[in-house]
Amino acid sequence: MKELRDRTELNAAPTASARPRPLAPARWDWREVKRVLVVRLRSIGDAVLATPSLLALRRFLPEAEIDVLLEDWVAPVLDGFSEVDRVIAVERTSLARARLIGTLRAARYDVAFNLHGGTTATFLTRASNARHRVGFASYQYAWLHNHLAPNPAKLWQQPNTHSVEQQLALLGWTGVPVSDRPRTQLVVTARADATIARRLSAEGLDDAQPFVLMHPAAAFESKTWPAERFARVADHLRVRGLRTVAVAAPDEAEVVRDMATRAHGRIVQFTDLSLPELIALAHRACLFVGNDSGVAHIAAAVRTPVVVIFGSSNVAHWHPWTDLPYEVVREEMACAPCAGYECAVFPRPECIRRVSVENVIAAVDRLLGQQVA
């Protein structure tokens, strides 16, 4: 069920024979670089979308020590990811971040890439005392870096850039080959996969029975498609002979319960999974259907076909970064995209509410129709 026929997407995968190139001449002698720090704070999706940069760095520097700095609650998403030597988890407290400075300085990094640009990420990049500290000239505290890259759209010579392309541009500007635009990638750990196999079996799902993974939750109302409509998609899948497994974080469990209550068939509910377990579950699914979220990027990174429902977000910047078929379902709105924190035009976000069940089902059927036995 996971093998698919080729399909042209928004960002076509490079040919196998294409040799990656940097986006600019090297800024220093890379032969002298022994230790590299990559700073990428914030969310699950942000960490997943940083993996192409980590892959490009490891390919370019096979013998160097490469560390990545992530938020502590996000760090497990890179469990088993062998392209980095160390995942450094930073807690959200000021005291923990102050203690981290000593750890960073003791590592004596040659290069530090700030892929985030937020205040905390920038200060930690500077505090690392790396010899070469790289950020974009547009960052708020850009002067804390000693190498400032121009706009990524200029480097790629295209009007719009994906989040992955923006991060790759920072590396490519320093001489790292990135022109092939690597895809996102995560690792399914044996321990997590065994746990998921046991839990699915307890729910009556064995290895031979395909299921669709759904994630009906999201960070903002403008990104959250109604639970009742997810239930109707699950009903359609049931007619097709496919079970539905719905996931969410513990504080989002009510959304999953609401969806399950409205569906006509039984829906398996998991609201207590660790990130490695979520990765393993996504890898076992024959299809993912959900809102624009980190879970959608996880599914794409383990090569599961995805249907993503977009509301306020910028599709060009946040669509799945995969070379497999995928579908983005959205309603064209003059006011979109926007930040999504609250709707400035309507009493409730119409961008996500106007997405029809029929259009989502059509997208699901198109992807399922491309799967071969």
C-alpha positions in Angstrom: 0.0 0.0 0.0 2.9 2.4 0.5 4.3 2.1 -3.0 3.0 4.8 -5.4 3.2 5.7 -9.1 5.1 8.9 -10.0 3.3 12.2 -10.0 4.5 15.8 -10.6 4.3 18.0 -7.5 4.9 21.6 -6.6 8.5 20.8 -6.0 9.7 18.0 -8.2 12.4 15.7 -6.8 15.8 16.0 -8.5 17.1 13.3 -10.8 19.4 10.8 -9.3 22.2 11.9 -11.5 22.0 15.6 -10.4 25.0 16.7 -8.5 24.1 19.2 -5.7 25.8 22.6 -5.8 26.1 25.4 -3.3 24.3 28.7 -3.9 27.4 30.8 -3.4 31.2 30.5 -3.0 32.5 29.1 0.3 32.8 31.8 3.0 35.7 30.1 4.7 37.9 27.0 4.3 35.5 24.1 5.1 38.5 21.8 5.5 39.2 23.4 8.8 35.6 22.9 10.1 35.4 20.1 12.7 32.3 21.0 14.7 29.0 22.5 13.6 26.0 23.6 15.6 22.5 24.0 14.0 20.0 26.0 16.0 16.3 25.3 15.2 13.9 26.1 18.0 10.1 26.1 18.1 7.7 23.4 16.9 7.6 19.8 15.8 7.0 20.8 12.2 10.0 23.2 12.3 12.3 20.4 13.5 11.1 18.0 10.8 11.6 20.7 8.1 15.1 21.2 9.3 16.1 17.6 8.5 17.0 18.4 4.8 19.6 20.9 6.1 21.0 18.3 8.5 21.1 15.8 5.6 22.9 18.3 3.4 25.4 19.1 6.1 26.2 15.5 6.9 26.7 14.7 3.2 29.1 17.6 2.9 30.9 17.0 6.2 30.9 13.2 6.8 33.7 13.4 9.4 32.6 16.5 11.3 30.7 16.6 14.6 27.2 18.0 13.8 24.9 18.9 16.7 21.4 20.3 16.6 19.7 22.4 19.2 15.9 21.9 19.7 13.2 22.6 22.2 13.2 19.8 24.8 9.6 18.8 24.1 10.4 18.5 20.4 13.8 16.8 20.6 12.5 13.2 20.6 11.3 13.7 17.0 15.0 13.1 16.0 15.4 9.9 18.0 17.6 7.5 15.9 18.4 10.2 13.4 22.0 9.3 12.6 22.9 12.3 10.5 23.6 14.3 13.7 26.0 13.4 16.5 24.0 15.0 19.3 20.6 16.5 19.8 20.8 19.2 22.5 17.5 19.8 24.2 16.9 23.3 25.6 14.3 23.8 28.2 12.0 26.9 28.2 13.2 28.3 31.5 15.7 31.2 31.7 17.8 29.3 34.2 18.1 26.2 31.9 19.0 28.4 29.0 21.7 30.2 31.0 23.2 26.9 32.0 23.2 25.8 28.4 25.6 28.5 27.4 28.5 26.8 29.2 27.7 23.5 27.3 27.7 25.3 24.0 30.9 27.2 24.6 32.7 24.0 25.8 31.9 22.4 22.5 34.1 25.0 20.7 32.0 25.0 17.5 33.6 26.2 14.3 30.3 27.1 12.7 26.8 27.8 14.1 23.8 28.1 11.8 20.8 30.0 13.1 17.9 28.4 11.2 15.3 30.1 13.4 16.0 33.8 13.8 13.9 34.3 16.9 15.4 36.2 19.9 16.3 33.1 22.0 17.8 31.3 19.0 19.9 34.3 18.1 21.2 34.9 21.6 22.1 31.2 21.9 23.9 31.3 18.6 25.9 34.2 19.8 26.5 32.6 23.2 28.0 29.5 21.5 31.0 31.7 20.6 31.3 29.8 17.3 34.0 31.2 15.0 31.5 31.6 12.2 27.9 32.5 13.2 25.5 32.5 10.3 22.1 34.1 10.0 19.9 36.1 7.6 20.4 39.8 7.4 16.6 40.2 8.0 16.9 38.7 11.6 15.9 41.1 14.3 19.3 40.9 16.0 21.3 40.2 12.9 24.4 42.0 14.3 25.0 39.2 16.7 26.1 37.0 13.7 29.3 37.6 11.8 28.0 36.2 8.5 24.7 37.6 7.2 23.0 35.9 4.2 20.7 37.8 1.8 17.1 37.0 1.2 16.6 33.3 0.4 14.3 34.1 -2.5 17.2 36.0 -4.1 19.6 33.1 -3.5 17.2 30.6 -5.1 16.2 33.1 -7.8 12.5 32.5 -7.4 9.7 34.6 -6.0 8.5 32.2 -3.2 10.4 29.9 -1.0 9.4 27.0 1.2 10.5 26.8 4.8 12.9 24.0 3.8 14.4 26.2 1.0 14.9 29.1 3.4 16.9 26.9 5.7 18.9 25.3 3.0 19.6 28.7 1.5 21.5 29.7 4.7 23.8 26.7 4.3 24.0 27.0 0.5 25.2 30.7 0.9 28.2 29.4 2.8 29.2 26.9 0.2 27.3 23.8 1.3 25.8 21.9 -1.7 22.0 22.2 -1.5 20.7 22.6 -5.0 19.0 19.2 -5.0 16.8 20.3 -2.2 16.8 17.1 0.0 13.4 15.9 1.3 12.5 15.6 4.9 13.4 12.3 6.7 12.8 10.8 10.1 13.7 7.4 11.6 11.3 4.8 12.9 13.0 3.3 16.0 12.6 -0.4 16.7 11.3 0.2 20.2 8.6 2.7 19.1 7.5 0.4 16.3 7.1 -2.5 18.6 5.0 -0.5 20.9 2.8 0.7 18.1 2.4 -2.9 16.7 1.2 -4.1 20.2 -1.2 -1.2 20.5 -2.7 -1.6 17.1 -3.0 -5.3 17.6 -5.0 -4.6 20.8 -7.3 -2.5 18.7 -7.9 -5.3 16.2 -5.5 -4.0 13.6 -2.8 -6.4 12.4 0.0 -5.8 10.0 -2.0 -6.9 7.0 -4.9 -4.5 7.6 -4.5 -1.0 6.1 -5.6 2.1 8.1 -5.7 5.8 7.6 -4.1 8.1 10.1 -6.1 11.3 11.0 -5.1 14.3 13.0 -8.1 16.6 13.5 -6.3 19.1 15.9 -4.2 22.2 15.1 -2.6 25.1 16.9 -5.2 27.7 15.9 -8.9 27.8 15.0 -7.9 29.1 11.5 -6.1 25.8 10.9 -8.6 23.4 12.5 -11.1 21.8 10.2 -14.3 20.8 12.1 -14.2 17.4 13.8 -17.6 16.6 12.3 -16.2 16.8 8.8 -13.3 14.5 9.7 -15.9 12.1 10.9 -17.6 12.2 7.5 -14.3 11.4 5.8 -13.8 8.5 8.2 -17.3 7.2 7.3 -16.3 7.3 3.6 -13.1 5.4 4.4 -15.1 2.8 6.2 -17.2 2.2 3.1 -13.9 1.7 1.3 -12.9 -0.9 3.8 -10.3 1.2 5.6 -10.1 1.7 9.4 -9.3 5.2 10.8 -6.8 5.9 13.6 -7.1 9.4 15.1 -4.3 11.0 17.0 -3.8 14.2 19.1 -1.8 15.5 22.0 -3.3 14.9 25.5 -4.6 18.5 25.7 -6.3 18.0 22.4 -8.0 14.7 23.3 -11.5 16.3 23.2 -11.2 17.0 19.5 -10.5 13.3 18.8 -13.4 12.2 21.1 -15.7 14.6 19.3 -14.7 13.2 15.9 -15.2 9.6 17.1 -18.6 10.4 18.6 -19.8 11.8 15.3 -18.5 8.9 13.1 -20.7 5.9 12.3 -18.0 3.4 12.7 -15.5 2.8 15.5 -12.4 5.0 15.4 -9.2 4.0 17.1 -8.0 6.9 19.4 -4.5 7.5 20.5 -3.9 10.7 22.5 -0.9 9.6 24.6 1.8 8.8 22.1 5.4 9.9 22.4 6.9 11.5 19.3 8.8 8.4 18.3 5.6 6.3 18.6 3.7 8.9 16.5 6.4 8.6 13.8 6.1 4.8 13.9 2.3 5.0 13.6 2.5 7.4 10.7 4.9 5.1 8.9 2.5 2.2 9.2 -0.5 4.2 7.8 -1.4 3.9 4.2 -2.5 7.5 4.1 -2.6 10.6 6.4 -5.4 13.1 6.5 -5.2 16.1 8.7 -4.8 19.8 9.3 -1.6 21.7 8.4 0.5 20.7 11.4 3.7 19.1 12.6 2.0 15.7 12.4 1.4 16.2 8.6 5.1 16.9 8.2 6.0 13.8 10.2 3.8 11.6 7.9 5.5 13.1 4.8 8.9 12.5 6.3 8.3 8.8 6.7 7.0 8.6 3.1 3.3 8.2 3.8 1.0 9.9 1.2 -0.7 12.9 2.8 -3.9 15.0 2.4 -3.4 18.3 4.2 -6.3 20.7 4.8 -5.1 24.3 4.8 -6.8 27.3 6.3 -4.8 30.5 7.1 -1.3 29.2 6.4 0.8 29.9 3.4 0.7 26.8 1.2 3.8 27.8 -0.8 5.8 28.0 2.5 4.3 25.0 4.4 3.2 22.3 2.0 4.5 18.8 2.5 8.2 18.5 1.5 8.1 15.1 -0.2 8.7 13.5 -3.5 5.6 11.2 -3.1 2.1 12.2 -4.2 0.3 14.5 -1.8 -2.8 16.7 -1.9 -3.4 20.1 -0.4 -7.1 21.0 0.0 -8.0 24.7 0.6 -10.5 27.4 -0.3 -9.2 30.4 -2.1 -9.6 33.5 0.0 -8.6 37.1 -0.7 -7.4 37.5 2.8 -5.2 34.4 2.9 -2.6 33.6 3.9 -2.4 35.2 7.3 -0.7 34.6 10.6 -3.7 32.7 11.8 -3.7 33.8 15.5 -7.2 35.3 15.0 -9.3 36.2 12.0 -9.4 39.9 11.2 -12.1 39.7 8.5 -14.8 37.3 9.7 -16.3 36.4 13.1 -14.8 32.9 12.6 -12.1 31.8 10.2 -13.9 31.2 6.9 -10.7 30.0 5.2 -10.8 26.6 7.0 -14.6 26.4 7.5 -15.3 26.7 3.7 -13.2 23.6 2.8 -15.8 21.1 1.8 -16.0 17.4 2.8 -16.5 16.5 -0.9 -13.2 18.1 -1.9 -11.3 16.3 0.9 -12.9 13.0 0.0 -12.0 13.6 -3.7 -8.3 14.2 -2.7 -8.3 11.1 -0.5 -9.7 9.0 -3.4 -7.2 10.3 -5.8 -4.3 9.3 -3.6 -5.8 5.9 -2.7 -6.4 5.3 -6.4 -2.7 5.7 -7.1 -1.7 3.1 -4.7 -0.7 -0.3 -6.1 -0.8 -3.7 -4.4 
